[in-house]
Amino acid sequence: MVQSFSLKAQSREIIKKQVKNLRNSGLVPSVVYGKGEKPINISADAKEFRKVFSEAGTSSLIDLKIGDDKSFKVIINDIQEHPVTGNVVHIDFYKVKMDEEIRTEIPLEFTGESSAVKDLDGSLVTNRDNIEVECLPSALVSEIQVDISKLASFEDQITVADLNIPEGIKVLTEPEEVIALVEEPRSEEELAELEESTAEQEKEAVEQAAGEEPKEGEESESEGGDDKEDK
């Protein structure tokens, strides 16, 4: 049985820069849209959304109830987060039709223990954290597990074709794409070069962020007018 989650929301009239007041009161401006349907502006409680999102992710059905209206099925299509605080500043919900296939992404959950990491001191490298799929909403799952215990040597790889895909789900990601492998331990010289390169990148990032600080009295784009449907 596919697990379903519930979330309450309210319709909203507030748009554009005024949504900052919503966020200050613990609400997240959001939009609901679907195939052939007019977008609906709503707001959801930030804490409640975080709780649901932590379990449902972007590939589980959610019963969304707007005010006193009847609830309907949605998936979380996209979320925008503040680059500094990490707070959710906007949510896109996609209203699904249970008899129509949808395209979405299902997260990958890496499980098990690789002997190439444990016994050979290798480093696990994961090239993807999700795969693109097409299926009926009823076939959606919250995650697909990837057992890394199959990685016993530095030559072993796990590809999309190796995944155990539930019935009813068509994978759109290329089957030969590598999902996980284990790299050999780096030499001291390689580690020193990597550390130097990382430090330089962090320095450049800090300098760039400092140069992009909004002036006093100005509002950053992420704090206002970021609603897709409001532009």
N, C-alpha and C positions, 0 to 999 in steps of 0.2 A: 504494500500500500504506500502510495506517495504521501509524504507528510505535508501538511498544509499549515500555514501560519495566519494570524490575524493582526490587523492594524487599523486603528481608528484615525480618521482625519476630518478636517473641516474645510468647507469651501472658503475661498478668500477673494476679496475685492482688491486688497493691497497689492500693488505691483511696483516694479522698478526699484528706485532707491529707498522707497518707503518700507521695503521688506526688512531693512535693518532693524526696525522696531520689533518685527516678528521674531527675529533671531535673538534679540536681547531678552525676549520673554520666554525663550526656550522652545520656540517653534521653528520648523524648517519649511521655507517656501518650496512647493513642489508642483509638479504637473502630471496629469494622467492623460495619456493619449492611446489611440489604437487605430487599427486599419479602418479607414473610412469614417472615423469619428472625430468630432471637434474636441480639441484639448480642453481640459478642465483644470483651473487653477485651484490648488488646495494647500493646506498647511498641516504638518504632522508634528507630534511631540518628539523632540530630538532624542530624549532618553528612551522612549518606547521604540523609536525607529532603530536606534543602535542595538537594542536588545533583540529585535526581530532580525535585523540584518546580520548579526553575529551568528545566527543559527540558519537563516534561510539563504544568505548569500544572494547571488544574482540568478540562480537557476532553480529556485523553489517557488511554488505557487503561494500567493498571499491573498487572503480574503480581506480586501480593502473596503471599509465602510465609511462613507462620507456623510457625516451628520446623522440624520434619521433615515437616510435612504437605504435601500437594499444593498448588501455587499456584493462585490463582483471580484473575479479572479484577475490578479495582476502579477507581474514579475518586476523586480527592480532592474530597470534597463541601464541606469547610469546614476552615479552620485558625484557631486563636486565637493571637495574638501578645501578648507582654508589652508594655504601653503605653510603657514606658521603654526597655528593652533591645532590643525587637524580636525577642527569641527566641521560637521556636514553643513554646507551652505545651500545646497539645492539637490533635489531628488527627481529623477524621471521614472515614473511608473508606466509600464506598458500593459494595457488591458488586452487580455487574450481571449480568443474564442476557442472553446474546448474541442471543437471539431475541425480546427484549422491548424496545420503545422506552423511552427515558428522556428526562427533561427536565433540561437543564443550561444552563450559560452558556459561550459560547466567546469568548475574549479577542479584541480588535481590535488589529491591529498597523498603525500608521500609517507609510506609506512614501512616498518621493518628495519633491518640493520644490514648494511653492506659489509661483507668481510674484507673487501678491498679498501674500505675506509678504516675498519676496526683493526685489522691485522697487518695491512700494508701501508698504513698511514697516508692513504690517498685522500683527496678532497672531492666531496660530492658536488657535481655540477648539474643544476637543473635548468634546462633551456626554456621550459614553458611552465606556467602555473595554471593553464586552462586549455581546453580544446573547444573548437567551434563545432556545433552540432545542429541538426534539424530533426524535429520530432513533434508529436502532439503534446500539448501541455501536460496531459496526464502521465506521460512517460518521463517527465523531468525528474532528475535526482539532484540532491544538494551538492554531491561531489563524486568523483571517480577515484578510487584508490590505486596507487602505484606502489607495488611491492619492490623496494630497492634491494632486498636480499638476493635478487637475481644478479646483482653486480658483484661478482666474486673476483674479477680481475680488471686490469686497466683496459683490456680489450672489449669488455662487455658493454653493451648499450641497451637502453630501453627505448623503443620507438612507439609511435602512436599505434602501429599495427599490433603491438604486444599487449595493449590495454584490454581489460575485460569490460566490454561495453554492454550495458543492460539492453534487454530486448526492446525494440521499438525506437531505438535511437540511431540515427544515421550520422556518422562522423564526417565532417567536412574538411577537417585538417588533414593535410597530406600524410598518408600512412607511414612513409619512410622517414618522417621528421623525427629527429632524436629528442627525447624528452629528458633523459638522465644518463649520466656516465660518471666515471670516477677518474680524476686526473692524478698522475704520479706526484709524489712530494716534490716541492720546489727546492732548489739548491739555495744556500745562504746568499749567494750573489743575486739570484732571481728575486728572493724575498726583499733584499735591500733595495733593488730597483723598483719593485712594486710599492714598497713603503714610500719611497721618494716620489714616485708618480702620484700616489694617492694624496700625499701631503700637498703637492702642487695643485692638484685638482680642487682640494678643499679650500686652499687659499684663494684660488680664482673664483670659486663659488661664493665665498664670503665677500670678496671685493665686488663681485657683480651684484649681490644682494644689497650691499651697502649703497651702491650707486642707484638702485631702483627704489629706495625708500620713498614713500609718498611724502610730499611736503605737508607741513602742519596746516590743517584745515581742509586737506584734500582727502577724498575717500577712495580707497583702492578698489579695483574692479571686482575683486572677490567679495567685497562687503556691500556692493550695491549694483543693481542692474545686471546681475548675472543670470537672471531667469531667461532661459532660451525662448520661452513663449512670449516674453515681455518685450523682446527687442523689435 
